[in-house]
Amino acid sequence: MGSFKFFRFLSFRTQFDFLPSSNPVHEDLVKGGSSNTNHRHRNGSFLNSIFGFLRRFKSRAKTDGGSKTEEEEKVYSWLYALARSERSLCFEYVRSTERGLSFTEAERRLKENGPNIPLEYTFPSSWHLLWNAFFHPFNIILIVLSALSYITSDNPNGCIMLVLVFISVSLRFYQEYSSSKAAMQLSEYVRCPVKVQRCAGRVVQTELIVQVDQRDVVPGDIVIFEPGDLFPGDVRLLTSKHLVVSQSSLTGESWPTEKTADVREDRSTPLLELKNICFMGTNVVSGIGTGLVVSTGSKTYISTIFSTIGKHKPADSFEKGIRQISYVLVGVMLVVVTIMILVEYFTFYDLSESTLFGISVACALTPQMLPLIINASLAKGALAMARERCIVKSLSAIRDMGCMDILCIDKTGTLTMNRAIMVNHLDSWGAPREKVLHFAFLNSYFKTDQKYPLDDAILAYVYTNGFRFQPSKWRKIDEIPFDFIRRRVSVILETESDPEGRYSQRFHRLMITKGALEEVMKVCSHVEHVDRGEITAFSAEHHHRIINVVEELSNEGLRVIGVAIKNLQQSLQESSEQNMENEDVVEFDMVFLGVIAFFDPPKDSAKQALWQLAEKGVKAKVLTGDSLSLAIKICQEIGIRTIHVTTGPELEQLDLDEFHERVKKATVLARLTPSQKLRVVQSLQTDGDHVVGFLGDGINDSLALDAANVAISVDSAASVAKDLADIILLEKDLNVLVAGVEQGRLTFGNTMKYIKLSVIANLGSVLSLFIATLVLRFEPLTPKQLLVQNFLYSVGQIVIPWDKMEEDYVQIPQKWSTKGLPMFILWNSPVCTLCDVATILFVWFYYSSGNKLSSTFFRSAYFIEGLLMQTLIYHLIRTEKIPFITEIASWPVVASTVLIAAIGIAIPFSILGDFMGFTDLPLSYFGFLVVLFIGYFTVGQVVKRIYIMVYKKWF
């Protein structure tokens, strides 16, 4: 047990230790680093780990623009070197052979490199989490006061404070323990069997295909994969046939991508678009192949995504503010309590009584209900969010949503439906033609090798729009399946009637081809002009016109495929004997019909939700791995402005200042890698001082989710994304976030009300106690009276989380103000003290006899005035309007105020009053209190108005 460990990540260069030392590519990759022998690695591993950690910490402390971390740069360089090299050279790089590794060598490398997991981790111990939850200044204050209370035999007060500490520590411990499991689901990607080619035999090497756990795959292994398999590491393809790979876990793009072994890439190709490299965490959609594992574990590309997961986020402004208040209270408490104990002691020379009185004052100064108020407010917000069908994992996220002013959104599946919808069928002139749809439908209907989402979209379009193409009149003869070299699929169909009406054979055969536009046009030598009813030669003019049509569609965010046909003029017997295995012989001299356009449509709820968020001051930014044109189209559909847009490759070229400026202005950021999403979020947090929310659902979003102030995911997201999320939406509906923002601001506002109330009231009353002690030369309140007053006052505050907020407050993002709160306290605390001093003077001059004042009478009067003041002050500070006239608190708050005030007034007149040393008070005193509180609210309202004007003008 211990904290998160990333020890394998610290010694990245050992990945290349087994490369030939004379290899120039290897020397270029590790240039500047020493060659690690096993001896040096053993002796220097500890220091290397320390220095590596410090380097990584330093690199992450500063957000730069396009520059990569040291680890990322090594991963990129290594993969590009393999992608640019011939197959035989790749074997040399990883010290492997075409027969694979021997079992002995594989075992040795497994010990050397460690288990094949992208992140080595262990859970922090329960004691470590408990210590973090316990070690908070506020908890320390309460525990010290509780211990002193027990020492002075004030057991009830000590017990109450310990219960409050227990609740606070338990809640925080539970949250920390749950969040520490964020990396647990990484095992989902590594615990599966993998087919590996190994060689065995001492004299004659025999090739064997064995299954091993993905954790046991090592660099140099040859893996065999088929549809459904996950890649066990970063793989350089050796052979491939019709290989289709889904990289949505890394890129967020819903479309699969082609991979082939028969290419050599160059450095200009984006990393995730390399055709001969497959990445750990991606999976095979269709096709088969073999590959050479070149990187495993913490040296893979996916490890750069997970490398920062589990790091503790820095404390937000609210947490920092709470700590600052705690430190201030500790300082004030030490000074004031020490002085009051000394004054009390030198007045009465009773150390025990003086210490007890000082502890009572310290308790009065401490906002004991702060943990309970904060957690009750957050729990109430979580319950409200649960009614909106979302799960709140981190209670503090509710409060942070109230402060959130920027929401970064991953496009696919969040703003869009994440499924292809067919929207148009056009001829080569850009005009809608039913014939294009007819033959595209027949191709999708009869193909059997592999059904893709585009086929489903074509079939759904035909069925829902009432087209009757009668596929029963056609019979399938043969099929040339789709592969990612040809990037098209063809079906041979036969019908008894001639759809073209130009041939006399009883049976008419037709080949229908659809696929990538450029690949379909390659096999076309004619173009059909439907209006003229003629077929003309495919000229350069036709090619240029079709490209222009497609560019217009692409600029609208549409995906396009081409459709072509060919009449097979031969008898049934001749056709049945034709060899269809050589597609190049058949797929030529075709007639180009037109194109089919598809779209991933935006959600109906997205536009309304984003508009409501914008009204509440939350700006939306789209961060996606998809193309810029598609992202712009979606954003235009849902109302996001697209004046300032940028892409990941453009951000790579910027320096730090330019990067921050571009990120601040841009509303659409496309073609982003996971690391770039992280840097965008960090830039907004550090350079713009924004509270950033991030909504994502893929592995590619995990870095940004981990860094965001509010991490939001959905229940259908990748496990890692859900584990890192603070809030999980049970429905992909952004309207839930609108309710969450409102609830967050309500939670934040009520919490701030208590903080203002407790600090103002406590400081004011303690200062009044100090003045009264100096003037009266006796205790204004006994320790028992002071604790009862504090207890009643604290109980009355429990209902604060159920208070309401003004409409204006929830319309703008809220933040902890480092200047506003201290100024508010400094302006309003003296008003409370002034009222207390007025009470002291009134009782002294009006009710004293012969310059002597009964201590019992004074304590009774001062007890009621202090309790009423601390109870009523809440109504003044909770609103900028006039309390009880233009703005009234919620009924639980009003009821609590009336109840506590009634109990406080009744105590001196009850049996409990005699026990506590109180006496009856005349009616005239209550008349004075009415005048006092009217004056307090009048003066307080004037002070509040002046404060608001001064603060808004100068701060």
N, C-alpha and C positions, 0 to 999 in steps of 0.2 A: 504494500500500500504506500502511496505517496502521491505527489502532484503529478500532473500530466508530464509524460516523458516523450521527448522526440529525439532520443539519443542517436538513432540511426541517421537522422537528418543532419546531424552535426558534422559527419565525416563523409560528405558526398563523394569526394574524389576517389574513395575506395572502389566505387563502381567501375573505374577505368584501370584499376591496378593490374588486371589480367590482360590488358591490351599489349601488343608488341611494342617494346620501347622504341623501336626504330620507325614506327609508323608515323608519317608526317601529320596525318589528321589527328591522331591521338596527341602528339606533341602540341599541336595548335590548340586542342581542347583544354589541356591541362597546363598550358604555358603559364609560367609564373609560380606554379606550385611545386613543391618538392616531391620526389618520387617516394612513395611510402613503402618501405619494406615492412615486413611483419614485425621485425624487432622495433623499429621506430614507432610503428603504430601502437604496439603494446605499451611502450614506455611513455609515449606522448599523448595517449588517448585522452587522459584526464584534462591536460592543459589545452589540447586541441578542442575538446568539448567546451571548456570555459570560454576560450577565445571565440569559438564559433558562435556560442550563444550570445556573447557580447556584440559580435558583428551583426548578428541577426536582429538583436534588440535595437541596435543603433539604426539599422537600415529601416526598421519599421516605425521608428519614432518620428520619422519625417516622411510626409507624403510627397512623392515626386510625381512628375507627370507621366511620361511614357517609359521611364527607365525601369528595368526589371531588377528584382533582387538577385543576389549572387546565385542562389539555388535555382531560380528560374532560368537564368542565363546559361547555366551549365546543362540543364535539362534541354533547353532549346537547341544549344549547340550540338549536343550529342545526337538528338533525333534528326536534325538537319544533316549531320554527317552521314548517318545511316541511310537517309532518304536519297542522298545524292550519290551513294556508292553502288557499285555492282554487287550482285548477290554473293559472289565468291569472296569479295573483300569484307562483306559484313560478317561472314563466318570468322575471318581472321581477326576482326575487331573484338569479337566476344570470345575468342579462343574456343571455338566449337567446330564441328564437322557436319557434313551433310547427313551423316548417320545419327547425329545427335550426341548427347553426352553419355558417358558411362554412369552406372548407378553410383560408383564410388566417387567420381568427380562431382556428380550432382549433390551428393551428401556433403562433400567438402565445401562446395559453394554455398549450400544452405546454412552451414555453420558459420561461414564467413560473412554472408550477407544478412542473415537473420530471416525470420518468417516473411513471406511475401504479402505484407499488408502495407497500405499506403501511409499508415500512421501508427506508430507504436505508442500505446497508452496504458495507463493504469488509473484506477479510480483514486482520487484523494481519500485519505483515511477519514473515518467518521470523526475522530478526535480533531483532525485538522479543520474539518468543516465546522465542528462545534466551537472550536477556538475562534475562528473567523466570525461566527455568529455572535459569540459572547463578547469579543473584544471590540467594544464600541464605547466612546466616551459617555454616552447617556446611560448605558447599562452600568458602567463603573460607578457613576455618580449614585445611582439608586442602590447599588450593592453596598457601597461605603456607608450611605445614610442608613440603610437597613441594619448593618452591623452595629453602628453607633446607637441606633434605637434599641436594639436588643441589649446592648451594654448598659444603657440607662433605664432598662426595664420597661421601655415603651414597646411592648411586644406586638400589639395590634398594628401599629404603623409600620413596624419592620416587616410583618407578615404581608401586608398589602403591597409594599414595594417589591418584595421577592416574587410575589405572584405576577406582578406586571413584568418583571424581568424574565420570568419563566415563559410567559406568553410571547414576548418579543423575540427571545432567543429561539424558541421552538419554531415559530413561523419562519424566521430567517434560515434556520438550519434545514428545514424541509425544502425551502426554495432552492438553497444552494446544493443540496443533495440531489434534487431532481435535475437541475441544470448541468451538474457534473457528468451526467450520462450522455451528453450531446454527441460524443464520438462513438457510443456503443454500437450504433447501427452500421458502422463501417464494416463490421464483420459480415454484413449481408452481401457485400461485394466480393468477399474472399473465401467464403466457405462453400465451394462447389467443386465437383470433380472436373478434371481437365485431362484430355487425351494428349499424351506426350510420347514422342518417339525417343527411346533410349536404346543404347547398344550394350551388348553383353558378350562375354566370351574372352578367354585368355589368349587363344591362338587365332580362332576365326571369330571376327566380330559379327554378331547377329543383331539385326534391327528388330526391336520389339515395340509394340504400341501398348502402353500401359496407362492406367488411370491413376492420377495422383490428386491430392487435395490442392486447391489453388495456393494455399499457404506454403506448399512445398516446391512450387515452380521457381526455377533459378535462371539467371541470365545464361544464355547459350542453349536452353532447351528449345526443341522444335515441337510446336503445338499443332494439333489438327483440330479444326473447328468446322461446325455446321450450323444450320439455322437454330437460333435460340441460345447459342453459347455466348458466355461473357469472355472477353479477352482477359487473360490472367496477368497481363503486364503490358508494357509498351512493346509492340510487335512490329518487326520488319517483315512484310509479306514475302514469301518465297514462291508460292503458287496460288492462283485464285481462279475461280470459275463462277461467273455471274454473282460476284460477291456484293451484297448490299448490307451496309452497316448503319445502325442507328446511333448517332452521336448526340441525341437530345439531352442526355444526362450532362454533357459538357457544354453544349452550345445553346440549348434551349430551343433549337429549331426543330419543328415537327417533321420536316421532310428527311427521309433517309438519304445517305450519300453513297456513291459508288467507291469501291476500292479495287485496285488491281496491282498485281506484282510486277507487271511488264512495263514499268516506267521508271525513269530516274528524274527526281525532282530537282529544283534549284531553290536558292535562298529566297527568291522573290515570292514564293508561294506561302500564304499564311499557314501557320503550323497545323491548325485543325483541318486544313484543306489538302494536306499531303495525301496523295492517292495510295502510296505504298506503305504507309504507317497506320497502324490501328492502336488505339489507346486503351489503357486499363479503365474499366468501368463502362465501356461501350459494348454493344452486343450485335450479333449477326442476325440480320432480318432474313436474308435468303442467300443462297449460294454456299460454296464450300471453299476450302483452301488450307494452306499450311503457312506457318510463320515462325520466324526466329525471335525468341524473346530477347530483347536487348536491354530492358530495364525492369526491375521489380521493386516492390516495396516503396521506400521513401525516395527512390530515384525516378519514379514515374512522373508523368505530367500531372496526373490527378493528385499526387502528393503536394504539388504546389498550391492546389486548391485547399487541401486540408491542413496545410502547414501552420495556420494561425488559429485553427479551431480549438476551442478550449481555453484560450487565453482570456484572462479576466478583463472585462471592459473597464476603462477608467470611470471613476465615479462621476455621475452627471451633476449638473449645477444644483439640483435639489439636495442630493446626498451631501455635497460639499457644504451647502448652506446649513443643513442640519448639524453637521459636525462643527461648523464655525460657531453656531449658536451654543452648542454644547460647551465648546472651549470658553466662550465669553461668560456663560453662566458659571462655569467652574471658577473662573478668575474672579468674577463678582462675588460669588458665594464665599470663596476663601477670604477675600478682603472684608466683606460686610459681616460675615459670621464671626470672624476673628475679632473684629472691633466690638461687636455686640456682646460677645462672651466676656471680653475684657471690661467693657462698661458695666455689664451686669455683675461681674465678679467684684470690681472695686466699689460697687454700690452696696452690695449685700454680703460680700465675702463668703459666698456659698458656691464652691466650684461645681458641685454636682448639679445644683439647680441651674447655674449659669450654662453649663454644658448642654443640659437638656433643652434649655430655651434656645441656644444656638442651633442645635439640631433641628428643632421645630421651625426655626426661621429658614434653615437650609431646605427643609422639605417644602416650605411655602414657596421658596424661590424656584424649586424644581418643577417643570411641567410634567408631572408624573403620568399623565394620561396620554402623552405624546405617542408612544408606541401603539397603544390601543386605538387612539383616534385615527392614526395613519392606516393601520391594518384594517380597522373596521370600514374606513372609507374605501380602501382598495377592494375588500371583500364584497362590499355592497356593489361596487362597480363591476366586479367579476360576475356577480349574480345577474345584474342587468344585462351584461353582454351574453350570458348563457341563454337568456330569453331570446336573444337575437341570433341564436344558433352559432355560437362560436365559443371555443374553449380558451380560457385564459390560463396559461401555464405559469407566467410570472406576474405576480400582482402589481409590481412596480411598473409594468408596461401600461397599465391603465392610466396611471398618473402621467407617464411619458407621452401617451397619446394626446393628453391635453396640452402638452408643450410642443407637439410635432407641428412643424411648419412646412416640411417638404416630405412628399411621399414618392419614393422611387418604385416604379412598377415594372416587372418583367412582362413583356407583351403577350407571349404565347400562353394561352389558357387562362390568362387573367383579364386582359382586355378583349381577347378573342375567344371563340368557341373551341379552338384547337382541333378543328376538323375542316376538310376541304369541301367547299360548296361550289358546284359548277354554276357559272354566271352567264356564259355566252358561247356561241358557236358561229364563227365567222369564216368567210371565204378569204382568198388571198387579196381581195380588195378591201377587206374590213367590213363587209356587209353580212348581216345575219343570214345563214343558209341552213335550212332543215336537212339538206342532204349530208352536210358535214356531221351533224349530230347523229343522223341515221347510221352511218358507217362506223362512227366512233362507238355508238351503242352496240352494234353487232360485234365489234372487236372485244369490248369489255364483257359482253354477255357470254361469248363462246370461249374465251381464253380460260385455261384451267391451271396453268403452271403456277401462278402466284397472283392472288387478288390483292391489289393495292388500294389505298383510300381513294385514289383518283377514279378507279373503276367503280367503286361504290357511289361516288359522287355523280358520275355520268348516269348510272342506272337509276339513282334516286331522282335526278332531274327529269329523266324521260318519264318515269312512272308518275311523278307528282304533277307534271304539266300535261298529262293526257295524250301523249304521243302514242300512236299504235303502229309500231314498226314490224309486228308479226314475226318474231324470230323463229316461230315454228315452221315457217316456209323455207328455212335454211338448214343445211346439214353441214356439220363440221367435218372437214377432210383431214386437216393437219394443222400444226401450230409450230411456229418458231418462237421459242420463249424469249422473254426479256433477259438481257444481260447488260452489264454496265460498260461493255466495250462498244456494242452496237447502240445501246440505250434506246431500243425500240422493241416492239412485240408485233408479230404478224400472225394472222389466222387465215387459213384457206377454207372458204365456204362454198357450198354448192346449192343451187336452187333450180327448180324446173323451169322457171320463167326467167327471161332476160331483163333485168332491171334497166338496162341501157337501151334495149330494143334495137340492137344493131347486129345481133348474131342469130343464126338460124338453128344452132344446136339445141337438142331437147334439154340437155343439162348445161347450165351455165356456171362456170367457176370464177371466183373472184378472190383475190388476195387483198386483205385490209391490214394496213400498217398504221400504228400510232406510236408516238414516243417523243423524245427530245427533238425540238424543232430543227436544229441544225443537222441532226442525224437523219431525220426524215427527208429533209431537203436534199441531202447528199445522194439519195437513191432515186430522186425524181428527175425526169427529163421532160415532163410535160406539166402544164397547168390547165385546169378546167375553168372555162369562163361560162358560168351557169346562165347568165343573161343571154348570151349569144348561142348557147347550146353547142359550143365547140371546144376542142382541146388544142391548145397552142404549145409551141416549144417553150421550155423553161429557160428564160433569158436572164441576163444580168439585171435588166430592168425589173423583171418580176421578183428576183431575189431581193433587190434593194427595197422594193415596195413592201414586201412581206416583212422584212426586217423593221421598217418604219412602223408598220402596224403593230408589231410585237413590242417595240420599244414604247409605244404609247400605252399599251396594255400593262407593261412592266412598271411604267411610271405611276400607274394607278394602283400598284400593289398586287397585280394579278400574276398568277403563274400560268404558263402557256405550254401546250403540247401540240404537235402537228399531226395531221391525218392525211393518209394517201391511200390510193387503191391501184389495183392492176388487174386487167381482164386476162384470164388464162384461157386462150383460144385453142383448146385441144379436146380430144374425146375423153370420155370417162376412163377407158382402158389405158390410154396413154398417160393420163394424169395419175392413175393409181400406181403406175410403174415408175413415176418420177422420183428421183432421190431428193428428199427435202432436207437432208442433213447439212448440205452446203448452202447456207442462207445467202451467200454472196451471189450464187447462181440465180436465185429466185428473186431476191429483193433488189431489183434494178429496173430501170426504164418505167418508173411508176408515175402516176398522175397525182399531183398535189391538189388536195381538195380545200384545205383551210386549217383553222386552229380551234382548239377548245380552251377556254379561259376558266381558271379556278380562283377562288378567294377564300381566305380564312376570315369569316365575318366577325365584326365586333359584337360584343354582347349588348343587348338592348338596355341593360341596367347600367352599363359603364358610363354612358354620357351623362345621365342624370346624377349618378353618384359623384363623378368628378366635378360637375357643376356645383353641387352642394358643398363639396370639400373646398372648392375655390372660394365660395361665399364665406366660408369659415376661416379663410386665410391659409389654407393648406395648398401649396403649389405641387403639381404633379410633374414628374420627370419620367420618361420611358427609357429604361435601360434594357437593351435586348441584344441577343446574338444574331438576330435576323438581319436581312438586308435593309439598307436605309430607305429605299423606295417603298418597300412593304410597310415599314414602320411609319413612314410619313402618311401613307394612305390610311392606315388604321387610326392614327392620331387625328387626321382631318375628319374622319367619320365620327369620332367621339368628342370632338371639340377641343383638342389640345393644340395650341398654337405651334406651328412648325417653321417660324421665321428663323430661329437659331437651331441648327442641327449639326451633328458631327458624328464621326465614326471612330472606332478603335484605332485603325491604322493612322488616322490623322492625329489622334491624341499621342501616339507613340513618338511623333516628331516634335512635340512641344517641350519647352523647358518648364520649370516649376511654376513660374508666375503666369505664363501663357496657359498652362494646363488649368490652374485655378480659375482664371478668367473665362476660359472656354466652358468649363463645367458649370460655372455660375450662370452663364447666359443660356446655355443649351437646354431645350426642353425634350429633345429627342436625341438619344445617343445609341447608335446602332453598331452592329458587328463588334461588340465588346467581348473580350475574354473574361473569365471569372476574376482574374486579378485586376483587370481594369474596372470592373464593377466595384470591387473593393476600394480601389483608389478614388473612384468618383464619390463614394459614400464618405470616405475619410476626408476628402477635400471639402465637401459640403459641411462636415462637422467642424473641421479645424479652421479653414480659411474663412468660411461664411458664418461660423458659430450657429449653425442650424441644428435643430433636433430632427433627425432624419428617420423616417420609417421606410422599410423595404418590404415589398410584397413579392415573393418568389416561391417556386415550387420544385426546382430542380437541383441536382448536385452542383450545377454551374452557378447557382445562386447562394451556395452555402457560405462563401467568404463574406459576401455583402450582408447576408442575414446575421452572421456572427458579429459583424462590426456595427450594424445599425442600432440606433437607440431603441427602436421598436421593430422587432422581427416578426413578420406576419407570413403565414403559409396557409395551405389548405389541406383538408384531410386526405386528398388523393395525391399529395406531393410525395417526393422521395423521402425515405425514412430519415435521412440526415437533415433535410430541410425542416421536417416536422420536429425533430429533436432540438434543433437550434432555434426554432420559432418561440416567441413569447406568447403569440396569439395564433390559434389555428381556426380558420373559418371552416365550418361544416358545409358551407355552400360558397361557390366562387362568385360571390355577389359583393361588389364594392359598397353597396348601400349599408352593409353591416359596419363598415369603417366609419361612416358618417355618424352612426349612433355611438360608436366607440369613441370618436373624437369628442362628442358632446359629453359622454359619461366621464371621459378623462378630464375634461375641463371642470366639470362639476366636482370630481374627486380632488383635483388640485386646488380648486378654490376653497372648498371646505377645510382642507388640510391647512391652507395658509390662514384661514380665519382662526383656527385654533392656535397656530403658532403666534400670530399677532396678539390674540387675546391673552394667551398664557404669559408671554414675555412682558406685554404692557402692564397687565394686572399684577403679575408677580413682582416685577421691578418696582411698580408704584407702591404696592402694599408694603414691601420690605423697606423701601426708603421711608415710608410713613412710620413704620415700626421703629426705625432707627431714630427718627426725629422725636417721636413720642417718648422713647426710652430716655433720651437726653433731657427732654423738657420736664417730664413728669417724675423722674427719679424712681419709678417703679415699672414693673412689667406691664405694657399696655394690654397684653393678653397672656394668660398662662400657657405653658406648652400644651396642656390638654385642650384648652379653648382654641388655640391656634390650629391644632391638628383636626379638630372637629370642623372648624370653619373651612379648612383646606379640603377635607373629605367631602363635605356637602357641595362645595364649589366644583370639585372634580367630578362627582357623580352627575351633576347637572350638565356637564360638557359631553357626556356620552352620546347625546342625541345630535351632536353637530354633523356627523356624516349624513344625516337625514334632512339637512337643511337644503333649501333651494338656492339657485344662483340667479342673478339678474340676466336678462336676455342679452344685454350688451356684452356681458363677460364671456359667454360661451361662443361669441362670434369671432373672436380673435385668439390666436395661440397665446398661451400663458407661459411665462418663464420666471424662474427665481431671480429676483432683482437684488443684486449685491448692494446697490445704492438705495433703492426704494424702501426696502424693509427696515434698515437701520434708521432712515430718515422718518419713516412712519412711526417707529417706536419712540424716537427722540421728541417728536412733536406731540404725541398723545400721552406718553407716560407722565409728564409733568401735570397734565390736567387731572389725572387720577390722584396724584400726590396732593395737588392743591385742594381737592375736595376732602381728602382725609385730614389735611391740616386744618381746613375750615371746621370740620367736625370736632377736632381736638380743641380748637379755640372756643367754639360755641359751648361745648360741654364744660370747659374749664371756667369760662366767665359767667355762664348762665346758671350752672347748677352747683358751683362751688360755694362753700359756706365758710366765711372767715379765711379765705385763701386756702382752704383745704377741700380737696376733692376726694370723694369716696372711690377707692380703687374698684370696688365691686360694681358701683354704678357706671364708672367709666368703661370698664371692660364689657358690660352688657351693651352699652350704647355703641361702643367701637366695634363689637362683634357683629351687630346687626348691620351697621353702616358698611363695614368692610365686605360682608357677604353680599349685600345688595349691590354694592358697587361692582364687585367682580362678576356678578351675575348679569347685571344690566349693561355693562360695558360692551358685551358681545353684540348687542343690537345696534350700537353706534358704529362699531368698526366693520360690521358685516356688509355695509352698503354705503355707497356714495350719496344716496338719497336721504330724505328725512325719515328716521326710524319711527315706526308706529303710525306714520301719517301717509307718506307716499310709498313706503316699502315696509311690508310686514314679513317676518320670518315664517317658516313652515310651522304647521300646527304642533309637531312634536317639540320644536324648540320653544315655542310660546308656552306650551303646557309645562315643559321642564322648568322654564323661568318662573312661572307662577308657583309651581310646587315647591321649588327650592327656597324661593323668597318667603313663602308661607311657613315652611318648616323653620327657617332661620328666625323669623319674627316670633314664632310660637315658642321656641326653646326657652328663652328667659322667663316665660310665664308658666312653664310646665314643671313637672317634678324633676325632669332632667336638668332644668335650670338651676335648681338648688344643689344638685350633685356637682354641677360644673362651676358653681360659684357665681351665678348670675342673680340679678334682682329685677323686680318689675320696673318698667319705664313709664314716665308720664306721657299723656297724649300729645303734649306740646312738642316733645322730641320727634314724634312721627310727623308733625306738621313741618318741623324743620327739615326732615329728610325729604319731604315732598318738594319743598322749595329748593333744597340742595340739588336734587336730581334733575329738576327742571332747569336749574342753572347749569348743571353739568352737561346736559344734552345740548343746551343752547351754546355754551362756550365750546364744547366739543365739536359741534357742527361747524362753527365759525373757523376753528383751528383746522378742521379737516378740509374745509373749502380752500383756505389759504394754502395749506400743504399741497393740495391737488394742483392749484394754479402755479405755485412755485416749482413743483416737481415737473409738471408738463412743460413749463417754459424753459427751465434750465437743464433738465436731465432727460 
